[in-house]
């Protein structure tokens, strides 16, 4: 929500997509929601910039290997910095900007096969809650976007919204987001 509030043009485009393709009088079906390309692109872009867990749990090298001219000795503990991968300018054009359009028409997915985008890990140790988590996020976000308009308190400037993060086991905003919602008819 913070990225959508800060990037008003993205929020407007997402609201238009959800309102056009979801009938507000009926319950939203997951089959409808999963087919909203801009909603899915916004979720992917958020996960790229703000992965739920900034570092994958340590893995141990089972044999001595060479990766990009670095020797990794057998038994070494390895951490994967997902946060840094999502902001790497070698992998992403304008990596610090929130641009959901980069995922439109792209087959890049967060299911662990594209190593430049692994917010939930990859392989056998990938997050087991991924399918239900993504389904929930899609449904909740589509519902909130469809039924409410979102404002910052005291007419704060959206462009100056503090996006600093607090690192820990999970990644959180340093200052929690506070919003005022207005029900739409």
Rosetta blueprint (number, residue, H / E / L):
1 X L
2 X H
3 X H
4 X H
5 X H
6 X H
7 X L
8 X H
9 X H
10 X H
11 X H
12 X H
13 X H
14 X H
15 X H
16 X H
17 X H
18 X H
19 X H
20 X H
21 X H
22 X L
23 X L
24 X L
25 X L
26 X L
27 X L
28 X L
29 X L
30 X H
31 X H
32 X H
33 X H
34 X L
35 X L
36 X L
37 X H
38 X H
39 X H
40 X H
41 X H
42 X H
43 X H
44 X H
45 X H
46 X H
47 X H
48 X H
49 X H
50 X L
51 X L
52 X L
53 X L
54 X L
55 X E
56 X L
57 X L
58 X L
59 X E
60 X E
61 X L
62 X L
63 X L
64 X L
65 X E
66 X E
67 X E
68 X L
69 X L
70 X E
71 X E
72 X E
73 X L
74 X L
75 X L
76 X L
77 X E
78 X E
79 X L
80 X L
81 X E
82 X H
83 X H
84 X H
85 X H
86 X L
87 X L
88 X L
89 X L
90 X L
91 X L
92 X L
93 X L
94 X L
95 X L
96 X L
97 X L
98 X L
99 X L
100 X H
101 X H
102 X H
103 X H
104 X L
105 X L
106 X L
107 X L
108 X L
109 X L
110 X L
111 X L
112 X L
113 X L
114 X L
115 X L
116 X L
117 X L
118 X L
119 X L
120 X L
121 X L
122 X L
123 X H
124 X H
125 X H
126 X L
127 X L
128 X L
129 X L
130 X H
131 X H
132 X H
133 X H
134 X H
135 X H
136 X H
137 X H
138 X H
139 X H
140 X H
141 X H
142 X H
143 X H
144 X H
145 X H
146 X H
147 X H
148 X E
149 X E
150 X E
151 X E
152 X E
153 X H
154 X H
155 X H
156 X L
157 X L
158 X H
159 X H
160 X H
161 X L
162 X L
163 X L
164 X L
165 X E
166 X E
167 X L
168 X L
169 X L
170 X L
171 X L
172 X E
173 X E
174 X L
175 X L
176 X L
177 X L
178 X L
179 X E
180 X E
181 X E
182 X E
183 X E
184 X L
185 X L
